[in-house]
């Protein structure tokens, strides 16, 4: 906050500060009598629309430590009604942000009531922790932008506030972004407080629940065929680490012919899921022919290891007979479509890895190696994109997956390979064609100018103004003008 004065013969240099909604202006050391005009800048707007509390003014003699004069609510009523000066940018739906130290928040959003009319950047003033990304670029037409808050493990718990500055909003057009309250909790602090109300009954159970604030979720390991794989087994959490954790994955004892695709999993910030795969050697002499059981152990390590809890430290797996039959596609269809994304439905007869490529209709089928490695495509003009999914269930309910970043009113084809736990793959890729929804109709309208003009600057100004009102990028608005002759 800054301030200055337009009053001559007053202090040459003044300073100001704010504490508990009280603004103090100082700098005048000599006696002064007369009117004083002060300008105070960067005072926060009220939180919501409405009438603010009464504003009281006092003059204070710092030498004699007494109030010289002051205003009173009944004698000098002074308040005003605050209204939002422009559209709102909402942070996290207006809710408080709650984050445990040593972790990141879930996905949070800046959101708009209707598409953004400007290319703007929202930049925070962060009180000692991180916002990811630090600067959030919002383009014309966007209605929301994702971000996260990340809290160091040694940060003090308590209430903090994120302040935001909107860049490139030169008019300004948008209402200043409302500050957001960030509640930093202790490690397991919320649950610790809740169970203290039980007067510490059953202390073993009580202390166990304290550390269940951020439990990791581990999928069961699918049965492994001899010479095959378990498919990908995922470990997930809704709150990723601030710095990182390491999970050490090892066999409880040595199992002949068995291996893991990774024994150390580095879990980095902004990632909510990691995985590992159990592998079986194809050497029948090493494995034998009867089913065997085994156990895998987990150990947590790393900077943020004390924040998380494994639901169990060991997990069992089971060996089954070798799988030599390729998986069967039971159904593959379009579930839903829009202009820029589609939902596809697929069901299979057994758990598989799904590898797929989406490209313009007419693109030649890709090889398995191309799809597994996610390209590159032989030709950039095919607009090929690649994807992967794990279909663990082979029940009646199909698996629905989404493909986004498509173009409107375009014919596409998707090629899919299925790889089961025995590494059996369909010889030719399955394919499905679909068309994204049509683009919106072009809106034609006439604008009549009060006087003829051929000035390119005037024409461009009109285009920019209309594009701004419609929340369109300027390149999506076209202006054709004609000269109308009227004979009298």
N, C-alpha and C positions, 0 to 999 in steps of 0.2 A: 504494500500500500504506500502511496506517495501523496504529497500535498504541496500546495503553494498558496500564495496570497496575491491579490491584486490591490491591496491597500498600501498606498504610499506612506512612508515614514514609520511603517511597522517593521518587524524583524526582517533583517536582510536575508536570513536563512532560517527556515523553520523545519521541524521534523515531526513525524507523526507515527503512532503505533496503535495497535488494537489488541484488546484483551477482554474476553468475556463480554463481547458486544459493546465495549466502551472504547471510543476513539479518543486518543489524547494527542493534542497539538501543542508543541512547545517551541521555544526559541526566542521569545520576547523577554528581555531581562529588565528593561526600564519601564516606568509607569507609562500607561497609554490610555487616552480617553478619546472615544469616538467610535464610529462604526468600523467593523472588521469584516472583510470578505475573504472567506477561505474556500479553496477548491480541494476536495479530497477524492482521490482516484482509487479504483480497484476495490471498492467495497463490494462484498458478495451480494448478489441478488437474494431476495427472500426465497425460501425453498419452494413455496407453492403460490398460486394465485391467491389474492386476498388483501385485506387491509393490514398494514404493519402496525406494530405497537407504537405508542406515542414516543416521539423523539424529544429528549430533554437535553438542554444545553446548560453548562456551568462554566464560569470563569473562576480560576483558582490562583491564589497567591502562594507560590511555592516558598517564598522567603518566610512568610508568617504562618504558612500552613493553614490557610482558611479559605473558604469559598466566598468570593466577593459578591457574585450575583448568579442567579439560576432561574430557569423557567419552571413553570408548574403546569401539570396536566389540565387543571381546571381553568387557569388564567391564560395560559399560552398553548392551547391545543395545537399540536402539529403532527400530522401523520399523512400518509398517502396510500392509495390503492395500487397494488402492483399487479400488472397483467403480463402474461407471457408476450414478449415482443415479436415472436416468430414461432415457427414449428419447433417441436421438441425432438431431441435426441435422447432416447431412454436407455439407461444403463441397467442391465440385468433385470429388466421388467420392473425397475423401481425397488427391488428387494435388496436387503443387506447381503454382502458377500462374506461368507464364512469359510475360513481356511485354517487348517491345522498347520502349525509351523513345521517346516521340513517337507511340505508337500505343495502341489499346485492345486488350484481350484478346478472344478469342472469347467467345461466350455461356457463362457459368458458372452453376451452379445450387446453391441450397440445396435439399437433398432429404431426404425423410422415408422411413422404412421402411414406414410406413402413414399414412393421412391425418391431418393435423394436428387435434389435439383442442381447440386454443385459437386465439383471434385474437391473434396476437403480432406484434411488430415486432423485426427484427434490425438492429441499428445497429453500425457498425464504428468502431474507433479506427484511423484511417488515418494512416500515417507520411509525410505530405507529398504524397501523390497522391490521386486521386479513386476512389471506388467509386460506380457509377451503377446504380440510384438509391442515394442515401446511406442512406435508411431503407427497408427492405424489409418491407412489410406482408404477412403471411401469414394467410389466413382459415381458419376451420374447414373441413376437408375437402380442403384443398390438399395435394399431395404434393411439389411442387417450386416454386421461385421463381427467375426468371432475374435475373442481374446481370452487370456488367462491371467491370473494373479499367482505369483510364486513367492513363497515365504521361506527365508533361511531357517535352518534348524535351531539356531541360537537367538532368534528374534524374540523380543519380549511380547508376551501375550497381552491383549487389550484391544481397544477400539481405535482405529485409524481412519483417515479420510483420504480418498483419491480425489484430487482436483484435476480438472480437464481444461485444456486450451484448444480452441478450434482454429486451425490454420487455413489460409486461403479463403476464409469466409469474410471477404473484404467489406461487404455492405454495412454491417453484418446482416445475414438473413436468418440464421437459426438462433433460437434462444440459447444463451450460454448453458453448457451441459451441467446438470445438477451434480454436486459432489456425491460420491458414493461411500457409504460406510463399510469398512472392511473390519470384520471381527476376527482377530487372530487368537486361536485357542491353543491351550497347552496340548502336549501329546497325550491323547486320550482324555483330555480335560472334561469334555461334555459328559461322558459316561461315568467318569469318576465322581462328579458332583451328584449325578442321579442316584447312584447306589450308596452314597453316604447317608441318604435319607433312610436307609434300611438299618442304620445303627451298626453297620459293619457285621451283620449276621452272616454266617457262612463266609468267613474271610477268604478262603481259597477261591470260591466262586467269584467273590467280589473283586479280587485282584486280577483274576483272569479277564474279566470283562473290561477292565480299565484299558487294556492294550488291544481290544478288538475294534478300535476306532477305524483302522485301515487294514482290514483283513484282505489278503490276496486270495483270489479264486483260482483253483487249479482244476482243469478238466480231467476226467478219468482217462486213462490210457486205453485205447482200443486194443482188442486182442491182436497179437502180431503173428501173421503166418510165417512159417519157416521160409527163409529166403526173402522175406518181405519187410514191411514197415508198419508202424502204428498209425500213420498219418500224423499231421501236426497236432500237438497237444498245447493248448494255450494257457497262459497264466495272466490274469487280468486284475485291474484295480480301477475304480472310478477316479482316483486321485493319483496322478503321476508324481514322482519324486521331484524335489526342488533341485538337487544336484545329481543323485543317482544311487542305485543299489545294484548289488551283484548277487546273482543266485547261482550257487555251485550245485550242479546236478551230477550225481555219481551213482553207480551200482552199489548196493549194500555189500555185495560180495562179487567175486569175479564169476561171470557167466560166459561159458565158452561159446564163441560165435556171435555174441551180442555186443552192440555198440550204440553210442549216442551221437547224433549229428553235432552236438555241442555239449561241453561239460561246464562251461562258464557262460552265463547269460548276463550281459551288461545292460541294465535297464536305465535308459537316459531320460532326461526331462521331456515333457510334452508327449510321452508315449504311454499309452494305457494298456498295452498288451505285448507280451513276448511269448516265445514258443520254443519247443524242442521236439525232436522226433526220435523214436526208438527204432533201431535197425537190426535186422537179422541176417547173418551171413548165408549165402547160398550153398555153402559147403555142407553137404548132407552128412559127411563123415564126422564133422565136428559137432553137428546138432543131434543126430539120431532122428527117430521118427515119432517119438511120443511127446505129448504136450508137457511143457514145463512151466513153472511159475518163477517169478523173480520180484525183486524189490529195488526201487530207486529212492535215494535219499536227497533231501534238499537242505542247503545251508545258506542263510542270508548273510551278506557282507556289504560293505560300502558305507558312504557318508551317512545316508539316511536309513540305515538298516534298522535302527531302533524305533522307527515310525511305523513299520509294517509288521504284520504277523502272518506266518504261514498257517493255513488251516490244519496242516499236518506236516510232519517232517519226513515221512516215507509214504510211498504209494506202490501198490502191487501191479504187476502186469502178468498176462497169461499168453503162452504160446499155443497156437492152433495149427492145424494141418496146412500145408502149402496151398496157396491160391493160384490156380493156373487158368482161370476163366476170366475173360474180359468183362468189365461192367456193362450193364444194359441200361440204356436211357429209356425210362418209362413214359415220360412226357416232357415237352419243351414248348412253351408257348408265351405269347405276349400277355402280361397281366394288366398292365396299364401304361399309358403313354401321355406325354405332354410335349411341349415344344422343344425342350432341351434335355429331357431325361426320359427313361423308360424303366419299367419294372418287369422283369422276366420271371417266369415260373418254371422250375425244373424239378423232376423227381427221378431217382435212380433206384436200382435194386440192392445197392450195398453202399457203405461209406466210401467216398472217393475224394480226391483232389480235383477241382474243376479249373482248367486253364482255358481262357477264351480270348478271342480277338474280335473287336468290332471295327468295321470298315464300311466304305461306300459299297452299295450293291454292285456286283460285277467284279469285285476284287477276288483274285485267285485264292484258293484255300492255302493257309500257311502250314508250315511244317510244325511238328511238335516242339522241336528245339527252338524255333522262332518264338512260339507262344510262351514257352517256359522261361526263356531269357527276356521276355517282354520287348522283342524287337532286336535290331531295327527292322522296319518294314522295307521291302525292296524298293518301293516307290512312295515318296512323301505325299503324292497326290491322292493316295487312297484314304488319307486321314485315319490311319489305323491306330487304335489304342488297345491296350492289353490289360487283362485282369486275372484275378485268382481268388478262389474261395474254397473252403473246406466244408463238404457236405457229410456230416457225421451220422445223420439219421437217415434211414431208408424206410420210413413209415409212410402212412397214407398221405400226410400233409406235405405238399410240395415245398421246396425251398424257394423263397422269393429274394431276388437280389436286384440292386439298382445300378444302372449305368447312366452317368450324367455327362455334362459338357458336350452335348450333341447339338446339332444345328436343326432349326425348324424346317419342316416340310422336305425332308431328305429321306431317300430310300437307303436303308442300311442292311447289312448282313452280319450275323454273329456266328463265328466258328468256335466250336467247343470240343475239347478233349477231356476225357474222363480217365483218371489213373487211380486204380484201387490199391489196396494194401499189399497185393502181390506184384506191384509194378506193371500190371496188365493195362494196356491202353487200347482204345478203339483205333483201328487201322486208319480210317478216314474220319476227319472231324465232322461232328454233327453240325448242322447249320439251321439257322432260322432267319427269315427276313422280316423286317418291320419298317414302318414309316412314322416318323415323328409328326406331331400335329402341325397344322398349317400356321404360318405367321399371321399376325393380326392384319385385318384389312387396312389398306392405306386410307387415311382420312383426308378427303379433299374439302377445302373451304376457301372462300374468297375474302380478301381484305381490300377494302376500297380506301385509297389515300385521299386526303383532302386536296392535295395538289400533286401534279405529275413530278416524278423524280427519276433520274437515271444514275443517281449517286450510289456507287457500290457500297459506300459506308452506311448509308441509310438502309439499304436492302439487307446488309449483313446484321445491322443492329436489330431490325425487325425479326430476322430469323433467330438470332440469339435470344431475344426476349420471349418469343413464342416457345422455343425449345426449352427455355428455363421454366415457363409456366407448366409445360407438359412433362417435365422431368425427363427430357430426351437429350441424348448427346447431340451436339450440333450436326454431326455428320449424318444423323438419321432424319434430318429435317431438310426438305428441299423447297425452294421458293422459285416460282416462275411468275414473271410479271409482264404485263402487256400494257401498251399505251392505248387508251380509249379515246377516240376522236368523236366529238359531239358537234354536229353541224347545226348552225342556227340560221 
